[in-house]
């Protein structure tokens, strides 16, 4: 279905945020090795904001290559100055 909205994530919290805004979206996990991408970007001194944007783009591109519809990629990162903080394990 081409008018389907797909969230390139497995986050139920993000899905609920969309629902709260009146938007129904399916969830499809992109299964990316986010840690490897983060390590590479941090080694290249990519700003934290740009790391989140690039991860969101990667997720959306991966899902859109196999799914029809509007694909939303998202990511968030916490930073203090130039230091990035990841989710607790």
C-alpha positions, 0 to 999 in steps of 0.5 A, a space after each residue: 500500500 503506497 499511502 502507508 506510513 512506516 516508522 523505521 524503528 522498533 520504538 513503541 515510544 516513538 510510535 505512541 508519539 505519532 499516535 498522540 498526534 493522530 498518525 498511525 504508523 507501522 514499525 519496521 526495524 532497520 537492524 543497523 549496527 548503530 554502534 559501529 556507525 557511531 564509532 566511525 562517525 565519532 572517529 571522524 569527529 562528526 558533530 553529535 547532531 549530524 550523527 543523529 541525522 545520519 543514523 535517521 537517514 540510514 534507517 529510512 533508506 534501508 527500510 525504503 529500499 524494501 517497503 512502499 510508503 512514507 518512511 520516517 527515519 529518526 534518531 536522537 542523541 544526548 550531548 553535552 558540548 561535544 560529548 555524546 551520551 548513549 542509552 544506558 545498557 
